[in-house]
Amino acid sequence: MYPTLYHAFLDLFGMEVGFLKLFNSFGFFVVIAFLTGAYILKLEIDRKTQEGVIPVLIKKVKRGEKPSLMSFVSNSLLGALLGFKFLYLVLDSGDALANPPAFLLSFTGSWFGAIIGAALFYWLRAQEVKKEAKEFPKEVEVEYTVTSKEHASNIAMTAALWGFLGAKLFFIVEDPDHIISFFTEFSVDSILSGLTVFGGLILGGGMVLYYFKKHGIPVFAGADAAALAYILSYGVGRIGCQVSGDGDWGIANKFPKPDWLSWAPDWIWAYDYPNNVNGVQGFSEKGGYIGKIISPDMNYPIFDGYGTYLDPAVYPTPIYELFMASAIFFLLWMVRKRIKAFGVIFFLVLFFNGIERFFIEKIRVNEELTLFGIEATQAEFIAFSLILAGLIGAIWRWRKNQVA
C-alpha cells in the first residue's frame, strides 16, 4: 500500500521526492475520480445540448465595471496564504513533511513568504483590471454562452464540496462513538478521515439536482448525465481506497482461493494490506483479523509510521466495487442513446449501485444499526432504499416517457 505519492515513487522507482508526502494517495485518486466524472458529464451535456434536450444557457454579465476593494483584498489574502506555506515548505521541508496534513492546517509558515505572495497576487489582480479597462473603457452588459465544460466544472465542484460534507456527516452519525470522538479528539485526522460514500451521494446529489433546476437544465435529463459520471467516479475512487488501504476492506477471508479464480493473482481473492494508511494494529472483532507489525524478513517494504499488515488477509472489497461500478457504467453507457425516457438511466444507476453495495456489505467491516427491529449497517439500509427507489423510479420514468 502507498499512503502517499511519496511512498509510491519510493517503492516503484526508488526515488525520494519529499514534497510528494503532501499528496495522500487516496486524495489523489479522488481528484482523478472527479476529473473523470467531469469529463463524462461534459460529453453528455454536449450531446444533449446538440440534440436540443438541454437548452443553451445565455448569461448577461457586466464588463468594465470598477473593481471592488474586496477583490484586491481577497486576491492578496490568497497569495499571502500560499506564500506563507510554500516558502516555509521550501526552507524547512523536513519539519513540514513530518506531518503534512497538520502542517497545512496549522499556523506554521513563513511571514516573509506571505508578504511576497500577497504582493504578487495584488499585482496580478491589478494587471487583470488594467487589461479589462483597455478592452471595456465603459461599463457595459454583455452576453455569453455557458459552455458544457463550464457546466461540468460547476457541477463537479458542487458535488465535491457538498459530497464531502455529506460523507463526513453520515460517518459521524453512523455510530455514537464517532460523534464523541469527532468532538473530543478533534484533529486534522478526524476531519480528513472517516467518510461514508452514500452520505456524499445523498447530499452532493441533492445539490447537483438543485443546480440543474437553478440553471434551466431539465432535471431528469441532467440527472441521467450526472448518474453516469457518478458511477464511473465511484469506481475510480475505489482505486484510492485500495491503493492507500484506507480501511474500506472486507472481513477476514479464511477460505482458499477457488479453482475458477486460478487465473487471477492472489490479492484479488484475499489481501493483507501492508503499510495501510491507518497503520492498523491489534485485533478487530468485527473484521476477524489482527493488525501486525511487518517484520524485516517479510517481502514488503516498511514505511515509517505505516508498517503494519492484516492477518489473516481480508476480502479486497474496493477492487470488487471497482469492477462492479465499471460494469454498471459501461453497460448503461452503451444503451444510453436507446433509452429515450429521461430519468431511467438515473434510476437504473441507483438500482444497480444499491444492489452492488448491499451485497458487498455482507463481507465488509461496518457498524450495525437496529431500525424497526432489523439489524443491518447504515449502508445496507441506504442500499436497500436505493434499490427500491431505483426500481420504482425507472418503471415510472419509462412509462411516463417525457421530458421532466
Buried (B, 14 or more C-beta within 10 A) or exposed (E): BBBBBBBBBBBEEEEEEEBBBBBBBBBBBBBBBBEBBBBBBBBBBBBBBEEEBBEEBEEEEEEBEEEEEEEBEEBBBBBBBBBBBBBBBEEBBEEBBEBBBEBBEEEBBBEEBBBBBBBBBBEEBEEEBEEBEEEBEEEEEEEEEBBBBBBBBBBBEBBBEBBBBBBBBBBBBBBEEBEEBBEEEEEBEBEBBBBBBBBBBBBBBEBBBEBBEEBEBBBBBBBBBBBBBBBBBBBBBBBBBBBBBBBBBBBBBEEEBEEEEEEEEEEBBBBBBBBBBBBBEEEBEEBBBBBBEBEEEBEBBBBEEBBBBBEBBBBBBBBBBBBBBBBBBEEBBEEBEEBEBBBBBBBBBBBBBBBBBBBBBEBBBBEEBEEEEEEBBBBBBBBBBBBEBBBEBBEEBBEBEEEB
